[in-house]
Amino acid sequence: MGLPPDRGWPLSKEQRDVIDAFFRAKHEAGLVRESESPHSTSTFCVSKPNGKWRIVHAFNKLNAATIPAHTPIPRKDVLQNNMVGCTLYSAPDLVGDYYQCLKRACDVPLTAVSPQSGMIWEGLVMPQGLSNAPATLNRLVTQLFRTHRAYE
């Protein structure tokens, strides 16, 4: 899949600094590494209601070439109805949940991103923005906690 590199969008200095800090932190945590991938996508920021920035990777081309995962996401109302009569409830909060999912080595270069600093980074873990990311995370969490479900 030879996708041409994205040229990106104009960003303010503040946005470029936020993106560079994001990748520095992820690199120090061992979640990304420098890449020599022949293709990459742009990274940009959108403002959140609290005034901070959300980092966005434009995986449009990769998502268009991806075969969709047809994994059903459980309905909240069905889960709640199944828990009627239970006395103990737990709702784990996975901090950086997508960053908990390791990628296969052959998939790592496919998610290379190129911020305007000139670096190209590739994530060793699943980034947000991939079309199959929610289904993949749901499968992982379901497998991890299957034995702890007290209802059926």
C-alpha angles and dihedrals in degrees: 000000000000104000116178116238117264118243093212132209132288110273132191120245089252091055092047090050092049091050093047091049090049092055093042090055093046090048092051089049091052094244097117136027136191112278139212092188115150090227134042140164135227127265124209141160135246122193119250123216090256091060095254125115129254115212113227128191115204099226092161095126094044092047090050089055094045123103104231118246108233095207112141116234108223117251114244094223092052092050091049092048090051090056096056107127095022116128100200125051129183130186110185115207109215105207107221088358097184089051088062092070115085117212127226111261091243091057097050097086092048092070097050113144129197117208117193091260087084096247120122114213130189123198121233089199132049112282126210115259101052112125093230096042097099092049092046092050091046091052091049094049092045091052093046096050101031093104092051096057109112095189135061 
